[in-house]
Amino acid sequence: MKAVRFHEYGGIDVLRVEEVERPAPGPGQVLVEVRAAGIQPGEVMIREGARHKRWPATFPSGQGSDLAGVVVELGAEVRGFAVGDEILGFTHRRASHAEFVVVDDVNLTLRPQGLSWDVAGSLYVAGTTAYAGVFAVDPGPADTVVVSGAAGGVGSLAVQLARRRGATVIGLASEGNHAWLKDHGVVPVEYGEGVAERIRQASGGHVDAFIDTFGDGYVDLAVELGVRPERINTIRDWQAAARVGARTYGEGAAACAVVLGELARLAARGELELPIARTYPLEQVRDAFRELEQRHAHGKIVLRPQELTNSHSGAPRRMAK
């Protein structure tokens, strides 16, 4: 089978698509034929070695957490899934950027009817990170919340989840994404020089909470705006968070199939939108990360290891109702 590998830390050029042995599921595991797998900024930091102390790589290294696909083989003692089931889920083994991946059954949930493969395959990291960030600052109907990177994969979900809790949400994004934010009940504000004053004008001078999905000084900006540290959450600037006492809730704080299933059902019913910026075949993984690293994509960038119209498994499909 084909899988993404890198054999040393470095830039995009160290990524390869290689032929590797197809894995076999062990007890409590299933083998999934991957239809879609999202890519993440965190994978860039791991591949570059920028987070070696926090997330060291063992070479050769695979990559990828998010996944959606079809169950093609069961290990012993698997509960709740059968061959042919359409699922979404995640792996912590850096392995989903591949044609097949072994996944623990507890990290899977059935794909709801109406949920596209691309959204299903890129929902886990962005969705659980957004869920945790909103939980961390606990917005309510009386609150005004600012979200940086509001049109990105995590930010676009965080603004919607905060709105579902009744909060007034201000989204920092480029002007090209303002229409999408307005359509989702978010007050758009252009980022860049002078952003503090623009936020004050949009908020009436009072901000209760701040969700930072971008880094680059936004924790300090939140403090400047008068937000209490315990109501600031960042997924990028851990040093600033430690310095001011802000929170750093991310994917790990909500990393379970129960949360993923809840988000998937909301998305399938049209109550939560995850924009898909672009899809790439597995062989173009370098191009996919090149676009991701420009940090201007609206929503998620997705790899498609298998053609969506061509399944290698003839088993019937079971989806969540």
Rosetta silent file (secondary structure, phi, psi, omega in degrees, C-alpha in Angstrom):
SEQUENCE: MKAVRFHEYGGIDVLRVEEVERPAPGPGQVLVEVRAAGIQPGEVMIREGARHKRWPATFPSGQGSDLAGVVVELGAEVRGFAVGDEILGFTHRRASHAEFVVVDDVNLTLRPQGLSWDVAGSLYVAGTTAYAGVFAVDPGPADTVVVSGAAGGVGSLAVQLARRRGATVIGLASEGNHAWLKDHGVVPVEYGEGVAERIRQASGGHVDAFIDTFGDGYVDLAVELGVRPERINTIRDWQAAARVGARTYGEGAAACAVVLGELARLAARGELELPIARTYPLEQVRDAFRELEQRHAHGKIVLRPQELTNSHSGAPRRMAK
SCORE:     score description
SCORE:     0.000 S_00000001
   1 L     0.000  163.903  178.719    0.000    0.000    0.000 S_00000001
   2 E   -98.197  141.411  179.126    1.006    3.653   -0.344 S_00000001
   3 E  -152.016  150.941  176.649    1.690    5.833    2.680 S_00000001
   4 E   -78.482  134.762  177.544    3.321    9.174    3.437 S_00000001
   5 E  -139.080  152.949  164.679    6.720    8.901    5.115 S_00000001
   6 E  -138.316  142.840 -171.063    9.606   11.164    6.078 S_00000001
   7 L  -107.458   -0.324  178.079   13.035    9.897    7.122 S_00000001
   8 L  -162.127  160.220  174.745   14.462   13.066    8.669 S_00000001
   9 L   -68.958  146.386  177.627   13.298   16.419    9.969 S_00000001
  10 L   165.911 -167.384 -179.270   12.977   19.097    7.301 S_00000001
  11 L   -80.502 -165.970 -176.473   10.799   21.033    4.913 S_00000001
  12 H   -56.670  -31.117 -174.220    8.174   19.836    2.464 S_00000001
  13 H   -67.859  -12.763  178.387   10.808   18.114    0.326 S_00000001
  14 H   -82.534  -10.494  179.410   11.381   15.378    2.958 S_00000001
  15 L   -74.525  133.836  177.994    7.828   14.053    2.438 S_00000001
  16 E  -133.036  152.974  169.070    7.609   10.918    0.316 S_00000001
  17 E  -107.665  112.960 -171.419    4.818    8.586   -0.776 S_00000001
  18 E  -118.937  157.865  170.688    6.233    5.094   -0.364 S_00000001
  19 E   -83.465  122.370  179.680    5.131    1.496   -0.776 S_00000001
  20 L  -131.161  166.354 -179.750    4.889   -0.065    2.680 S_00000001
  21 L   -70.678  135.844  177.424    3.473   -3.261    4.085 S_00000001
  22 L   -68.310  128.662 -177.184   -0.262   -3.215    4.701 S_00000001
  23 L   -75.038  160.345  177.137   -0.867   -3.403    8.471 S_00000001
  24 L  -117.465  137.694 -178.486   -2.988   -6.059   10.169 S_00000001
  25 L   -73.582  140.890  173.902   -5.399   -5.255   13.004 S_00000001
  26 L   -97.238 -167.610  179.170   -4.747   -6.652   16.460 S_00000001
  27 L   -58.805  133.919  179.175   -7.232   -7.195   19.280 S_00000001
  28 L    73.471   14.525 -178.253   -9.695   -4.332   19.575 S_00000001
  29 E  -124.626  156.550  174.474   -8.547   -2.866   16.249 S_00000001
  30 E  -128.066  153.196  172.897   -9.945   -2.544   12.740 S_00000001
  31 E   -97.325  126.340 -176.642   -8.279   -2.020    9.376 S_00000001
  32 E  -113.336  130.466  168.636   -9.722    0.983    7.557 S_00000001
  33 E   -83.764  114.235 -169.287   -9.443    1.737    3.850 S_00000001
  34 E   -79.284  127.647  175.684   -8.977    5.505    4.018 S_00000001
  35 E   -96.950  -35.329 -177.497  -11.216    7.705    1.877 S_00000001
  36 E  -153.843  144.437  179.827  -10.188   11.104    3.290 S_00000001
  37 E  -148.362  119.599  179.442   -7.642   12.387    5.805 S_00000001
  38 E   -71.514  157.154  174.774   -7.202   15.979    6.932 S_00000001
  39 L  -114.909  154.322 -169.532   -3.810   17.640    7.332 S_00000001
  40 L  -131.485  150.142  172.310   -2.814   19.835   10.276 S_00000001
  41 H   -58.681  -34.688  179.250   -0.408   22.672   11.137 S_00000001
  42 H   -60.557  -30.988  177.961    0.844   20.533   14.026 S_00000001
  43 H   -68.119  -30.830  174.873    2.092   17.959   11.528 S_00000001
  44 H   -64.044  -46.780 -178.736    4.262   20.659    9.963 S_00000001
  45 H   -63.106  -38.757  177.664    5.870   21.424   13.339 S_00000001
  46 H   -65.035  -46.863 -177.400    6.508   17.728   13.988 S_00000001
  47 H   -64.928  -33.773  179.394    8.036   17.187   10.530 S_00000001
  48 H   -80.509  -11.141 -178.315   10.263   20.245   10.864 S_00000001
  49 L    83.423    6.355 -177.164   11.451   19.141   14.322 S_00000001
  50 L   -68.838  -19.728  178.825   10.151   22.350   15.904 S_00000001
  51 L  -120.311   36.175 -175.649    8.314   20.329   18.563 S_00000001
  52 L   -58.842  -40.973 -178.603   10.907   17.572   19.031 S_00000001
  53 L   -68.344  -34.588 -176.896   10.863   17.844   22.833 S_00000001
  54 L   -86.673  -45.087 -177.589    7.064   17.789   22.984 S_00000001
  55 L  -132.437   73.913 -177.598    6.267   15.431   20.065 S_00000001
  56 L   -66.657  148.292  176.661    9.435   13.612   18.961 S_00000001
  57 L  -100.136  146.942  172.429    9.422   11.679   15.692 S_00000001
  58 L  -113.057  124.601 -171.544   10.817    8.167   15.228 S_00000001
  59 L   -95.093  146.218   -6.130   12.160    7.598   11.722 S_00000001
  60 L   -70.358  143.962 -175.980   10.908    6.614    9.297 S_00000001
  61 E  -109.513  139.438  166.581    7.812    8.472   10.430 S_00000001
  62 L   -90.035 -171.918  175.047    4.319    8.456    9.049 S_00000001
  63 L  -156.054  164.945  176.533    1.852   11.231    9.701 S_00000001
  64 L   111.020  128.833  176.008   -1.850   11.905   10.008 S_00000001
  65 L  -112.255  -50.575 -177.399   -4.482   11.685   12.752 S_00000001
  66 E   -66.620  148.468  175.422   -7.820   12.437   11.055 S_00000001
  67 E  -165.121  153.772  167.717   -9.446    9.787    8.907 S_00000001
  68 E  -146.365  144.302 -178.660  -12.653    8.549    7.353 S_00000001
  69 E   179.427 -155.659 -175.087  -13.123    5.380    5.384 S_00000001
  70 E  -121.308  133.435  177.009  -14.499    1.855    5.202 S_00000001
  71 E   -70.525  124.267 -178.882  -13.804   -1.008    7.603 S_00000001
  72 E  -116.500  -13.100  179.612  -12.191   -3.847    5.621 S_00000001
  73 E  -158.145  143.817 -179.860  -10.894   -6.163    8.345 S_00000001
  74 E  -113.726  138.406  168.087  -11.562   -6.792   12.037 S_00000001
  75 L   -83.323  179.170  178.762   -9.168   -7.832   14.766 S_00000001
  76 L   -68.069  150.145  171.186  -10.265  -10.017   17.660 S_00000001
  77 L    65.611   23.377  176.036  -12.658   -8.649   20.281 S_00000001
  78 L   -77.885  135.106 -179.469  -13.865   -5.704   18.186 S_00000001
  79 L  -120.458  137.343  170.849  -17.216   -4.374   19.349 S_00000001
  80 L    88.499   -1.328 -178.645  -19.736   -2.236   17.518 S_00000001
  81 L  -136.567  153.406  179.997  -18.278   -2.402   14.004 S_00000001
  82 L  -136.492  159.950  175.572  -18.451   -4.741   11.041 S_00000001
  83 L   -58.415  133.275 -178.612  -16.679   -5.102    7.710 S_00000001
  84 L    99.313  -12.907  178.770  -18.193   -2.591    5.305 S_00000001
  85 E   -65.245  139.098  173.041  -19.064    0.030    7.920 S_00000001
  86 E   -92.440  123.199 -170.747  -18.421    3.637    6.897 S_00000001
  87 E  -132.655  165.606  164.263  -16.628    5.343    9.763 S_00000001
  88 E  -134.904  156.788 -178.137  -14.721    8.404   10.846 S_00000001
  89 E   176.710 -150.042 -174.024  -12.215    8.624   13.634 S_00000001
  90 E  -157.893  158.468  173.799   -8.612    9.171   14.548 S_00000001
  91 L  -132.168  144.933  175.399   -5.286    7.534   15.291 S_00000001
  92 L   -99.351   12.628 -176.794   -2.472    8.693   17.563 S_00000001
  93 L   -98.541   11.568 -178.823    0.070    6.599   15.629 S_00000001
  94 L    51.670   64.667 -168.634    0.759    9.200   12.895 S_00000001
  95 L  -145.262   -0.901 -171.299   -0.559    6.882   10.226 S_00000001
  96 L   -81.798  -11.996  176.510   -3.741    8.121    8.515 S_00000001
  97 L   -83.215   70.119 -173.477   -2.018    9.658    5.463 S_00000001
  98 E  -161.206  166.074  178.732   -2.077    6.253    3.805 S_00000001
  99 L   -72.874  -31.101  177.767   -4.336    3.976    1.790 S_00000001
 100 E  -136.516  148.917  178.780   -4.979    1.759    4.829 S_00000001
 101 E  -148.037  142.116  173.327   -4.627    2.350    8.560 S_00000001
 102 E   -88.948  132.153 -176.195   -5.164    0.281   11.709 S_00000001
 103 E  -134.306  140.336  173.302   -7.348    2.077   14.265 S_00000001
 104 E   -65.679  136.768 -175.951   -8.501    1.201   17.789 S_00000001
 105 H   -62.097  -26.810 -179.263  -12.254    0.577   17.721 S_00000001
 106 H   -72.206  -10.600 -179.523  -12.787    3.029   20.628 S_00000001
 107 H  -102.076   17.833 -177.951  -11.504    5.846   18.376 S_00000001
 108 E  -123.330  154.916  171.284  -14.169    5.346   15.701 S_00000001
 109 E  -144.767  151.930 -179.440  -17.770    6.362   15.150 S_00000001
 110 E   -67.410  141.458  177.775  -20.152    5.590   12.295 S_00000001
 111 L   -72.508  121.465  179.418  -20.333    8.194    9.543 S_00000001
 112 E   -67.404  150.226  174.250  -23.783    9.856    9.704 S_00000001
 113 L   -59.649  135.783  178.672  -25.923    9.968    6.599 S_00000001
 114 L    92.463   -6.788  179.081  -25.383   13.208    4.725 S_00000001
 115 L   -93.685  121.972 -177.073  -21.841   13.818    5.981 S_00000001
 116 L   -67.868  156.823  176.866  -19.346   14.035    3.112 S_00000001
 117 H   -60.030  -42.404 -176.167  -16.163   11.995    3.136 S_00000001
 118 H   -62.469  -43.448  177.649  -14.031   15.151    3.057 S_00000001
 119 H   -68.169  -44.634 -179.919  -15.676   16.637    6.141 S_00000001
 120 H   -58.379  -40.160 -175.539  -15.716   13.290    7.943 S_00000001
 121 L   -80.734   -3.060 -179.389  -12.032   12.766    7.241 S_00000001
 122 L  -130.637   17.943 -173.838  -10.940   16.167    8.510 S_00000001
 123 L   -89.883  -27.620 -169.020  -13.250   16.716   11.476 S_00000001
 124 H   -62.526  -62.586 -174.545  -11.359   15.133   14.366 S_00000001
 125 H   -64.066  -50.648 -179.223   -8.416   17.461   15.095 S_00000001
 126 H   -62.566  -43.833 -175.977  -10.139   20.693   14.073 S_00000001
 127 H   -67.659  -48.664 -178.241  -13.434   19.725   15.668 S_00000001
 128 H   -70.438  -31.460  176.893  -12.167   18.480   19.017 S_00000001
 129 H   -67.164  -44.396  177.147   -9.696   21.368   19.267 S_00000001
 130 H   -62.948  -43.517  179.067  -12.461   23.902   18.630 S_00000001
 131 H   -58.141  -46.117 -179.263  -14.744   22.087   21.081 S_00000001
 132 H   -66.613  -39.459 -179.769  -12.041   22.165   23.783 S_00000001
 133 H   -63.966  -41.312  177.886  -11.231   25.825   23.149 S_00000001
 134 H   -67.776  -42.874  177.147  -14.850   26.869   23.515 S_00000001
 135 H   -57.970  -39.934 -175.488  -15.224   24.718   26.630 S_00000001
 136 H   -62.638  -37.362 -177.029  -12.095   26.342   28.113 S_00000001
 137 H   -98.049   -9.484  170.006  -13.464   29.898   27.947 S_00000001
 138 L    51.041   61.136 -178.845  -17.079   28.860   28.696 S_00000001
 139 L   -75.286  149.434  176.036  -18.993   31.509   26.704 S_00000001
 140 L  -133.676 -179.732 -176.170  -22.615   32.321   27.425 S_00000001
 141 L   -59.636  -22.504 -178.879  -25.330   34.611   26.027 S_00000001
 142 L   -91.094   -0.831 -172.006  -23.987   37.628   27.929 S_00000001
 143 L   -99.978  150.450  168.363  -20.413   37.211   26.634 S_00000001
 144 E  -111.835  124.132 -175.565  -18.450   38.682   23.758 S_00000001
 145 E  -118.864  134.903  173.870  -15.788   36.283   22.470 S_00000001
 146 E  -104.187  136.318  176.983  -12.968   37.022   20.030 S_00000001
 147 E  -122.792  120.301  174.625  -11.576   34.210   17.861 S_00000001
 148 E   -85.529  153.515 -175.832   -8.291   34.653   15.988 S_00000001
 149 L    60.402   42.171 -168.626   -7.805   32.721   12.763 S_00000001
 150 L   -70.249  -13.058  179.100  -11.592   32.643   12.542 S_00000001
 151 L  -105.100    1.100  178.977  -11.722   31.318    8.974 S_00000001
 152 E   -79.005 -176.978 -177.043   -9.215   28.487    9.473 S_00000001
 153 H   -59.914  -49.296  179.018  -10.004   24.860   10.163 S_00000001
 154 H   -75.769  -46.479 -176.243  -10.229   25.232   13.952 S_00000001
 155 H   -60.466  -39.433 -178.532  -11.380   28.845   13.998 S_00000001
 156 H   -65.118  -29.427  175.311  -14.289   28.313   11.609 S_00000001
 157 H   -82.267  -37.898 -179.395  -15.680   25.646   13.945 S_00000001
 158 H   -61.702  -41.206 -179.452  -14.898   27.553   17.146 S_00000001
 159 H   -64.300  -37.115 -179.738  -16.906   30.600   16.039 S_00000001
 160 H   -71.541  -40.866  179.296  -19.910   28.409   15.270 S_00000001
 161 H   -66.174  -37.339  176.616  -19.711   26.465   18.525 S_00000001
 162 H   -66.985  -37.499  177.069  -19.438   29.704   20.503 S_00000001
 163 H   -65.685  -36.262  178.641  -22.462   31.095   18.644 S_00000001
 164 H   -62.497  -22.842  177.650  -24.412   27.930   19.489 S_00000001
 165 L   -91.283    5.997  173.306  -23.895   28.858   23.146 S_00000001
 166 L    90.589    1.162 -176.635  -25.465   32.254   22.536 S_00000001
 167 L   -75.113  154.244  165.998  -22.312   34.377   22.693 S_00000001
 168 E   -80.376  126.290 -173.574  -21.567   37.412   20.544 S_00000001
 169 E  -119.046  128.773  174.046  -18.575   36.315   18.471 S_00000001
 170 E  -106.890  123.061 -177.421  -15.989   38.538   16.796 S_00000001
 171 E  -109.188  124.736  178.120  -13.934   36.709   14.189 S_00000001
 172 E   -89.190  120.577 -176.393  -10.496   37.919   13.090 S_00000001
 173 L  -162.747  165.186  175.714   -9.954   37.104    9.421 S_00000001
 174 L   -69.206  159.106 -174.353   -8.984   38.591    6.084 S_00000001
 175 H   -59.525  -31.643 -179.729  -11.636   40.590    4.255 S_00000001
 176 H   -62.935  -17.855 -179.945  -12.190   37.786    1.747 S_00000001
 177 H  -103.947    2.861 -176.309  -13.656   35.638    4.534 S_00000001
 178 H   -66.487  -36.312 -178.990  -15.898   38.295    6.081 S_00000001
 179 H   -63.270  -42.872  178.618  -18.984   37.317    4.087 S_00000001
 180 H   -61.649  -43.295  179.604  -18.762   33.705    5.327 S_00000001
 181 H   -62.220  -44.741  178.354  -18.401   34.905    8.927 S_00000001
 182 H   -60.525  -40.598  179.721  -21.406   37.224    8.612 S_00000001
 183 H   -62.327  -21.373 -179.414  -23.469   34.375    7.166 S_00000001
 184 L  -106.559   20.439  173.535  -22.719   32.404   10.338 S_00000001
 185 L    76.007   20.040 -177.271  -23.689   35.185   12.734 S_00000001
 186 L  -106.009  141.567  176.472  -20.119   36.293   13.443 S_00000001
 187 E   -85.015  112.704 -177.290  -18.913   39.906   13.523 S_00000001
 188 E   -83.046  141.856  176.516  -15.889   40.009   11.166 S_00000001
 189 E  -136.181  133.193  178.331  -12.840   42.133   11.950 S_00000001
 190 L   -69.627  134.114  175.741   -9.741   42.495    9.779 S_00000001
 191 L   -82.382  174.527  178.885   -6.544   41.301   11.468 S_00000001
 192 L   107.984 -168.970 -176.415   -3.256   43.195   11.279 S_00000001
 193 L   -54.595  133.008 -179.387   -2.083   46.610   12.430 S_00000001
 194 L    84.928    8.452 -174.793   -4.725   48.451   14.441 S_00000001
 195 H   -64.441  -33.081 -178.701   -6.685   45.279   15.245 S_00000001
 196 H   -60.391  -44.535  179.944   -7.012   46.159   18.955 S_00000001
 197 H   -67.535  -37.455  179.084   -8.910   49.344   18.168 S_00000001
 198 H   -66.331  -35.745  176.724  -11.101   47.593   15.598 S_00000001
 199 H   -66.504  -42.438  178.711  -12.000   44.952   18.190 S_00000001
 200 H   -60.327  -41.219  178.879  -12.880   47.636   20.730 S_00000001
 201 H   -65.482  -43.017 -177.826  -15.157   49.319   18.205 S_00000001
 202 H   -70.486  -28.798 -175.294  -16.841   46.033   17.252 S_00000001
 203 H   -97.272   -3.649 -173.946  -17.288   44.948   20.879 S_00000001
 204 L    72.743   19.774  175.234  -18.367   48.253   22.352 S_00000001
 205 L    91.166    4.130 -178.010  -15.178   48.332   24.372 S_00000001
 206 L  -138.171  124.062  175.884  -15.624   45.083   26.326 S_00000001
 207 L  -120.977  130.466 -176.832  -14.360   41.567   25.526 S_00000001
 208 L   -94.094  -32.121 -174.648  -15.084   38.679   27.901 S_00000001
 209 E  -149.010  157.819 -177.492  -13.149   35.800   26.333 S_00000001
 210 E  -142.524  126.054  176.260  -10.534   35.127   23.653 S_00000001
 211 E  -112.295  113.497 -176.797   -9.871   31.936   21.674 S_00000001
 212 E  -102.115  114.516  177.539   -6.510   32.063   19.888 S_00000001
 213 L  -107.685    4.009 -170.606   -6.050   29.559   17.065 S_00000001
 214 L  -118.745  -30.794 -173.660   -3.206   31.410   15.326 S_00000001
 215 L    82.085 -152.780  172.099   -0.512   32.468   17.820 S_00000001
 216 L    63.184   43.542  171.382    1.661   35.460   16.879 S_00000001
 217 L    93.014    3.252 -175.973    0.903   37.714   19.856 S_00000001
 218 H   -73.554  -26.156  175.336   -2.820   37.192   20.300 S_00000001
 219 H   -63.226  -46.002  177.959   -2.520   36.094   23.941 S_00000001
 220 H   -64.226  -35.546  177.258   -0.905   39.427   24.776 S_00000001
 221 H   -62.905  -42.089  178.798   -3.578   41.204   22.734 S_00000001
 222 H   -59.654  -42.958  177.579   -6.291   39.493   24.789 S_00000001
 223 H   -62.536  -42.261  178.086   -4.648   40.718   27.982 S_00000001
 224 H   -59.534  -33.889 -179.609   -4.419   44.214   26.488 S_00000001
 225 L   -80.031   -2.513  176.915   -8.157   44.066   25.795 S_00000001
 226 L    91.311   13.388  179.187   -8.831   43.317   29.475 S_00000001
 227 L   -77.461  133.102  177.757   -9.694   39.619   29.186 S_00000001
 228 L   -65.738  139.966 -175.938   -9.015   37.669   32.366 S_00000001
 229 H   -53.793  -37.264 -178.397   -6.285   35.027   31.814 S_00000001
 230 H   -69.624   -8.251  176.442   -8.567   32.142   32.787 S_00000001
 231 H  -113.562   22.081  171.261  -10.841   33.099   29.879 S_00000001
 232 E  -112.296  131.035  175.435   -8.060   33.138   27.303 S_00000001
 233 E  -129.881  132.566  177.246   -7.290   29.911   25.445 S_00000001
 234 E  -128.343  144.654  175.584   -4.531   29.399   22.893 S_00000001
 235 L  -109.399    4.611 -176.388   -3.571   26.353   20.854 S_00000001
 236 L  -126.476  -34.738 -170.411   -0.364   27.891   19.472 S_00000001
 237 L  -109.793   75.600 -175.324    1.371   30.203   21.933 S_00000001
 238 H   -69.604  -33.336  179.728    2.141   28.069   24.967 S_00000001
 239 H   -63.999  -45.442  178.472    4.951   30.309   26.200 S_00000001
 240 H   -64.507  -38.692  179.101    2.698   33.350   26.359 S_00000001
 241 H   -61.404  -43.539  179.094   -0.002   31.282   28.042 S_00000001
 242 H   -64.283  -35.883 -177.500    2.431   30.160   30.738 S_00000001
 243 H   -68.963  -39.095 -174.560    3.595   33.731   31.240 S_00000001
 244 H  -102.605  -11.352 -179.143    0.128   35.254   31.743 S_00000001
 245 L    90.452   22.470  178.356   -1.752   32.244   33.136 S_00000001
 246 L   -79.547  169.469 -179.657   -3.933   31.556   30.087 S_00000001
 247 E   -92.917  158.589 -179.846   -5.310   28.137   29.187 S_00000001
 248 L  -133.385   43.484  178.484   -4.000   25.789   26.487 S_00000001
 249 L   -69.011  130.323  177.669   -6.887   23.396   25.942 S_00000001
 250 L  -140.163 -153.380 -176.852   -6.599   21.650   22.584 S_00000001
 251 H   -48.864  -44.361 -175.130   -7.343   18.384   20.858 S_00000001
 252 H   -62.048  -23.720 -179.368   -6.184   16.285   23.807 S_00000001
 253 H   -77.058  -13.789 -179.474   -8.796   17.805   26.107 S_00000001
 254 H  -135.989   26.447 -172.060  -11.642   16.461   23.955 S_00000001
 255 L   -80.974   79.747  176.923   -9.989   13.509   22.207 S_00000001
 256 L  -152.820  156.057 -178.320  -12.735   10.920   22.177 S_00000001
 257 H   -67.310  -24.304  179.465  -15.149    9.331   19.748 S_00000001
 258 H   -65.219  -48.080  177.586  -18.132   10.608   21.774 S_00000001
 259 H   -64.233  -43.948  179.325  -17.248   14.255   21.078 S_00000001
 260 H   -59.446  -42.213  179.003  -16.370   13.433   17.464 S_00000001
 261 H   -63.741  -39.250  177.266  -19.714   11.699   16.979 S_00000001
 262 H   -61.619  -45.940  179.710  -21.574   14.694   18.400 S_00000001
 263 H   -65.184  -39.388  179.999  -19.772   17.055   16.027 S_00000001
 264 H   -63.130  -41.114  179.173  -20.350   14.707   13.084 S_00000001
 265 H   -66.984  -38.930  175.695  -24.089   14.589   13.738 S_00000001
 266 H   -61.146  -44.070 -179.543  -24.262   18.394   13.946 S_00000001
 267 H   -65.823  -40.162 -179.320  -22.401   18.661   10.647 S_00000001
 268 H   -65.497  -31.258  179.088  -24.593   16.042    8.973 S_00000001
 269 L   -85.307    0.102 -179.563  -27.732   17.974   10.008 S_00000001
 270 L    79.563   14.861 -179.353  -26.320   21.217    8.618 S_00000001
 271 L   -94.780   -3.679  178.453  -25.972   22.766   12.086 S_00000001
 272 L  -149.520  124.598 -177.416  -22.158   22.954   11.895 S_00000001
 273 L  -110.411  127.266  171.605  -20.190   23.713    8.753 S_00000001
 274 L  -109.194  103.337 -179.536  -16.589   22.687    8.198 S_00000001
 275 L   -64.294  140.104  175.079  -15.408   24.445    5.025 S_00000001
 276 E  -105.959  112.247 -177.298  -13.194   22.369    2.753 S_00000001
 277 E   -70.762  -44.731 -177.870  -10.571   24.595    1.171 S_00000001
 278 E  -170.258  153.843  174.886   -9.186   22.000   -1.232 S_00000001
 279 E  -117.459  150.613  178.831   -8.565   18.289   -1.710 S_00000001
 280 E  -135.880  144.931  169.383   -5.432   16.569   -3.012 S_00000001
 281 E   -67.906  157.972 -176.201   -4.620   12.977   -3.993 S_00000001
 282 H   -54.818  -38.283 -177.305   -2.132   11.291   -1.688 S_00000001
 283 H   -62.448  -19.971 -179.692    0.635   11.596   -4.291 S_00000001
 284 H  -102.746   33.642 -178.174    0.373   15.401   -4.069 S_00000001
 285 H   -60.047  -34.706  178.436    0.968   15.564   -0.313 S_00000001
 286 H   -63.963  -42.250  178.533    3.770   18.100   -0.793 S_00000001
 287 H   -63.892  -38.532  179.520    1.412   20.443   -2.675 S_00000001
 288 H   -61.530  -45.666 -179.711   -1.196   20.040    0.064 S_00000001
 289 H   -73.366  -28.788  175.596    1.257   21.080    2.781 S_00000001
 290 H   -61.493  -42.630  177.313    2.642   23.875    0.638 S_00000001
 291 H   -67.954  -42.374 -179.793   -0.849   25.400    0.563 S_00000001
 292 H   -58.935  -42.418 -173.776   -1.397   24.738    4.278 S_00000001
 293 L   -72.710   -9.931  172.502    1.834   26.475    5.246 S_00000001
 294 L   -75.296  -18.270  174.071    0.747   29.689    3.554 S_00000001
 295 L    60.979   33.922  177.562   -1.833   29.904    6.392 S_00000001
 296 L  -122.515    2.246 -176.768   -4.514   31.512    4.247 S_00000001
 297 L   -68.876  137.798  175.306   -6.779   28.528    3.529 S_00000001
 298 L   -91.594  100.702 -178.482  -10.451   28.927    4.447 S_00000001
 299 E    96.657 -154.479 -170.591  -11.238   25.679    6.202 S_00000001
 300 E   -98.289  148.073  170.553   -9.562   22.304    5.840 S_00000001
 301 E  -105.713  133.292 -168.216   -7.172   20.837    3.283 S_00000001
 302 E  -127.781  137.529  170.807   -7.804   17.132    2.740 S_00000001
 303 E   -93.273  141.523  175.824   -5.858   14.210    1.292 S_00000001
 304 E  -116.853   93.858 -179.932   -7.749   11.547   -0.629 S_00000001
 305 L   -65.415  -28.512  179.142   -5.753    8.292   -0.503 S_00000001
 306 L  -123.343  147.489  172.749   -8.470    6.468   -2.458 S_00000001
 307 L   -64.212  130.895 -174.872  -10.705    7.682   -5.242 S_00000001
 308 L   -66.645  -22.724 -179.055  -14.057    8.369   -3.609 S_00000001
 309 L   -91.081   -0.912 -174.703  -15.948    6.758   -6.484 S_00000001
 310 L  -129.739  100.089  178.450  -13.900    3.546   -6.367 S_00000001
 311 L   -93.136  139.613  176.875  -14.150    1.321   -3.307 S_00000001
 312 L   -88.628   -4.131 -179.995  -11.892   -1.731   -3.016 S_00000001
 313 L  -111.957  128.266 -178.690  -14.321   -3.374   -0.632 S_00000001
 314 L   -90.674    5.526 -177.576  -17.491   -4.946   -1.950 S_00000001
 315 L   -70.513  151.311  176.765  -19.111   -5.194    1.465 S_00000001
 316 L   -65.704  152.939 -177.393  -22.393   -3.351    2.153 S_00000001
 317 L   -97.143  137.707  173.726  -22.131    0.001    3.830 S_00000001
 318 E  -120.615  127.100 -179.676  -23.651    0.803    7.231 S_00000001
 319 L  -122.777  156.193  175.380  -23.973    4.441    8.243 S_00000001
 320 E   -68.879  139.292  178.984  -25.332    6.117   11.332 S_00000001
 321 L   -72.233    0.000    0.000  -28.919    7.245   10.954 S_00000001
